[in-house]
């Protein structure tokens, strides 16, 4: 069991760096393009 905990700790330490940042930013860009930039409508929805 300690070997599994050590492995999971190493994987977690690796993923919580730049790979996670790249994954989150890439997901944001993908969804923004795919949904045709819904952020541009935030101010219009707020005015109504």
LINSULLIN-V582255 format. One record per backbone hydrogen bond with DSSP energy under -1.0 kcal/mol. CO is the residue of the C=O (numbers start at 1). NH is the residue of the N-H. If there is no record, write none. Layout:
BEGIN
co=CO nh=NH
co=CO nh=NH
END
This chain:
BEGIN
co=1 nh=5
co=2 nh=6
co=3 nh=7
co=4 nh=8
co=5 nh=9
co=6 nh=10
co=7 nh=11
co=8 nh=12
co=9 nh=13
co=10 nh=14
co=11 nh=15
co=12 nh=16
co=14 nh=17
co=15 nh=20
co=17 nh=21
co=18 nh=22
co=19 nh=23
co=20 nh=24
co=21 nh=25
co=22 nh=26
co=23 nh=27
co=24 nh=28
co=25 nh=29
co=26 nh=30
co=27 nh=31
co=28 nh=32
co=29 nh=33
co=30 nh=34
co=31 nh=35
co=32 nh=37
co=33 nh=36
co=37 nh=40
co=38 nh=41
co=39 nh=42
co=41 nh=45
co=42 nh=46
co=43 nh=47
END
